[in-house]
Amino acid sequence: MKKFIFKYDPQASPRRMFQGFWEAVDTGKKHIQPKNLMIANRLETIYRVASQARMDLLACLVTKQPANIQELAQLLNRDYANVWRDCQALNSLGIIRLKKITKEDKKTQIQPLALYEKIVIEFPIKMARGKSVSVPLGA
């Protein structure tokens, strides 16, 4: 099962992010952040990006596999424009893909495809044994 991880790190900053980049330049070793990981230093950012509406949308994509955005909006009982906006946001994060499909009548439709089946919010908490806690969300 493919999972996307939102990681809360209060120490995350652009400076720390580029530290890995400069280390890679100096040492020649690649420092690549996984595609299935987004790190944020504010919980509000994670909750805004991984809103309940977007997690419901992703769950619907995984379970119902709608043919296009219109069908997805109908399944969610939501306004098309809002669903389209949420699809664009999830697409920009790499959580879903928006696939253009040209039909026989040359009309183009966009099919939203889920790239992950599970969303995890990782919230490290130092415990007695130095472990952290991950909380699965949504589908």
C-alpha positions as a Markdown table, in Angstrom:
| # | Residue | x | y | z |
|---|---|---|---|---|
| 1 | Met | 0.0 | 0.0 | 0.0 |
| 2 | Lys | 1.5 | 3.3 | -1.1 |
| 3 | Lys | 1.4 | 6.1 | 1.5 |
| 4 | Phe | 2.0 | 9.8 | 1.5 |
| 5 | Ile | 3.5 | 11.3 | 4.7 |
| 6 | Phe | 2.9 | 14.7 | 6.1 |
| 7 | Lys | 5.7 | 15.2 | 8.7 |
| 8 | Tyr | 5.5 | 17.8 | 11.4 |
| 9 | Asp | 9.0 | 19.1 | 12.3 |
| 10 | Pro | 9.0 | 22.3 | 14.3 |
| 11 | Gln | 12.7 | 22.8 | 13.4 |
| 12 | Ala | 12.1 | 22.6 | 9.7 |
| 13 | Ser | 13.1 | 25.8 | 7.8 |
| 14 | Pro | 14.3 | 26.8 | 4.4 |
| 15 | Arg | 17.8 | 27.1 | 5.8 |
| 16 | Arg | 17.8 | 23.5 | 7.1 |
| 17 | Met | 16.3 | 22.3 | 3.8 |
| 18 | Phe | 19.1 | 23.9 | 1.9 |
| 19 | Gln | 21.7 | 22.6 | 4.3 |
| 20 | Gly | 21.2 | 19.1 | 2.8 |
| 21 | Phe | 21.5 | 20.7 | -0.7 |
| 22 | Trp | 24.9 | 22.3 | 0.2 |
| 23 | Glu | 26.1 | 19.1 | 1.8 |
| 24 | Ala | 25.3 | 17.3 | -1.5 |
| 25 | Val | 27.2 | 19.9 | -3.5 |
| 26 | Asp | 30.2 | 19.7 | -1.2 |
| 27 | Thr | 30.3 | 15.9 | -0.9 |
| 28 | Gly | 28.9 | 14.9 | -4.2 |
| 29 | Lys | 26.3 | 12.6 | -2.5 |
| 30 | Lys | 22.7 | 13.0 | -3.6 |
| 31 | His | 20.3 | 14.3 | -1.0 |
| 32 | Ile | 16.8 | 13.8 | -2.4 |
| 33 | Gln | 13.7 | 14.2 | -0.4 |
| 34 | Pro | 11.2 | 11.3 | -1.1 |
| 35 | Lys | 8.3 | 12.2 | -3.4 |
| 36 | Asn | 5.9 | 10.9 | -0.8 |
| 37 | Leu | 6.9 | 13.3 | 2.0 |
| 38 | Met | 6.0 | 16.8 | 2.8 |
| 39 | Ile | 7.6 | 18.4 | 5.9 |
| 40 | Ala | 6.0 | 21.4 | 7.6 |
| 41 | Asn | 7.0 | 23.4 | 10.7 |
| 42 | Arg | 3.4 | 24.4 | 11.5 |
| 43 | Leu | 0.5 | 22.0 | 12.2 |
| 44 | Glu | -1.8 | 24.6 | 10.7 |
| 45 | Thr | -0.1 | 24.1 | 7.3 |
| 46 | Ile | -0.6 | 20.4 | 7.4 |
| 47 | Tyr | -4.2 | 20.7 | 8.5 |
| 48 | Arg | -4.9 | 23.3 | 5.7 |
| 49 | Val | -3.3 | 21.1 | 3.0 |
| 50 | Ala | -4.8 | 17.8 | 4.4 |
| 51 | Ser | -8.3 | 19.2 | 5.1 |
| 52 | Gln | -11.2 | 16.9 | 5.7 |
| 53 | Ala | -12.7 | 17.7 | 2.3 |
| 54 | Arg | -9.4 | 16.8 | 0.5 |
| 55 | Met | -9.1 | 13.6 | 2.5 |
| 56 | Asp | -12.7 | 12.7 | 1.6 |
| 57 | Leu | -11.9 | 13.5 | -2.0 |
| 58 | Leu | -8.8 | 11.2 | -1.9 |
| 59 | Ala | -10.8 | 8.4 | -0.3 |
| 60 | Cys | -13.5 | 8.7 | -3.0 |
| 61 | Leu | -10.8 | 8.5 | -5.7 |
| 62 | Val | -9.4 | 5.3 | -4.2 |
| 63 | Thr | -12.7 | 3.6 | -3.6 |
| 64 | Lys | -14.9 | 4.8 | -6.5 |
| 65 | Gln | -12.4 | 5.7 | -9.2 |
| 66 | Pro | -14.5 | 8.3 | -11.0 |
| 67 | Ala | -14.0 | 8.9 | -14.7 |
| 68 | Asn | -13.7 | 12.7 | -14.4 |
| 69 | Ile | -13.9 | 15.7 | -12.1 |
| 70 | Gln | -17.7 | 16.2 | -12.7 |
| 71 | Glu | -18.4 | 12.6 | -11.6 |
| 72 | Leu | -16.1 | 13.1 | -8.6 |
| 73 | Ala | -18.0 | 16.3 | -7.6 |
| 74 | Gln | -21.3 | 14.4 | -7.9 |
| 75 | Leu | -20.1 | 11.5 | -5.8 |
| 76 | Leu | -18.9 | 13.9 | -3.1 |
| 77 | Asn | -22.0 | 16.1 | -3.3 |
| 78 | Arg | -19.8 | 19.2 | -3.7 |
| 79 | Asp | -19.6 | 22.1 | -6.0 |
| 80 | Tyr | -17.5 | 21.4 | -9.2 |
| 81 | Ala | -15.3 | 24.5 | -8.7 |
| 82 | Asn | -14.3 | 23.6 | -5.2 |
| 83 | Val | -13.6 | 20.0 | -6.1 |
| 84 | Trp | -11.5 | 21.2 | -9.1 |
| 85 | Arg | -9.5 | 23.5 | -6.8 |
| 86 | Asp | -8.9 | 20.7 | -4.3 |
| 87 | Cys | -7.8 | 18.4 | -7.1 |
| 88 | Gln | -5.3 | 21.0 | -8.3 |
| 89 | Ala | -3.9 | 21.3 | -4.8 |
| 90 | Leu | -3.5 | 17.6 | -4.4 |
| 91 | Asn | -2.0 | 17.3 | -7.8 |
| 92 | Ser | 0.6 | 20.0 | -7.0 |
| 93 | Leu | 1.6 | 17.9 | -3.9 |
| 94 | Gly | 1.9 | 14.8 | -6.0 |
| 95 | Ile | -0.8 | 13.0 | -4.1 |
| 96 | Ile | -3.1 | 12.6 | -7.2 |
| 97 | Arg | -2.5 | 12.9 | -10.9 |
| 98 | Leu | -4.8 | 14.7 | -13.3 |
| 99 | Lys | -4.8 | 12.7 | -16.5 |
| 100 | Lys | -6.1 | 14.3 | -19.7 |
| 101 | Ile | -8.3 | 12.0 | -21.8 |
| 102 | Thr | -9.4 | 12.8 | -25.3 |
| 103 | Lys | -12.6 | 11.1 | -26.3 |
| 104 | Glu | -13.7 | 10.0 | -29.8 |
| 105 | Asp | -15.7 | 13.2 | -30.2 |
| 106 | Lys | -12.4 | 15.1 | -29.5 |
| 107 | Lys | -13.6 | 16.4 | -26.2 |
| 108 | Thr | -11.1 | 16.4 | -23.5 |
| 109 | Gln | -11.8 | 15.3 | -20.0 |
| 110 | Ile | -9.6 | 15.2 | -16.9 |
| 111 | Gln | -9.5 | 12.0 | -14.9 |
| 112 | Pro | -8.2 | 12.4 | -11.3 |
| 113 | Leu | -6.1 | 9.4 | -10.3 |
| 114 | Ala | -5.0 | 8.6 | -6.7 |
| 115 | Leu | -1.3 | 7.9 | -6.5 |
| 116 | Tyr | -1.5 | 6.9 | -2.8 |
| 117 | Glu | -3.9 | 4.8 | -0.8 |
| 118 | Lys | -3.0 | 6.0 | 2.6 |
| 119 | Ile | -2.2 | 9.4 | 4.2 |
| 120 | Val | -0.1 | 9.5 | 7.4 |
| 121 | Ile | 0.6 | 12.5 | 9.6 |
| 122 | Glu | 3.9 | 11.9 | 11.4 |
| 123 | Phe | 4.1 | 13.8 | 14.6 |
| 124 | Pro | 7.3 | 12.9 | 16.4 |
| 125 | Ile | 7.0 | 13.0 | 20.2 |
| 126 | Lys | 10.0 | 12.0 | 22.3 |
| 127 | Met | 9.0 | 9.1 | 24.4 |
| 128 | Ala | 10.8 | 7.2 | 27.1 |
| 129 | Arg | 12.4 | 4.9 | 24.5 |
| 130 | Gly | 12.9 | 7.6 | 21.9 |
| 131 | Lys | 10.2 | 6.5 | 19.5 |
| 132 | Ser | 7.8 | 8.7 | 17.5 |
| 133 | Val | 4.1 | 8.4 | 16.8 |
| 134 | Ser | 2.5 | 8.4 | 13.4 |
| 135 | Val | -1.3 | 8.9 | 13.0 |
| 136 | Pro | -2.9 | 7.5 | 9.8 |
| 137 | Leu | -5.6 | 9.7 | 8.3 |
| 138 | Gly | -8.3 | 9.1 | 5.7 |
| 139 | Ala | -8.4 | 6.2 | 3.3 |
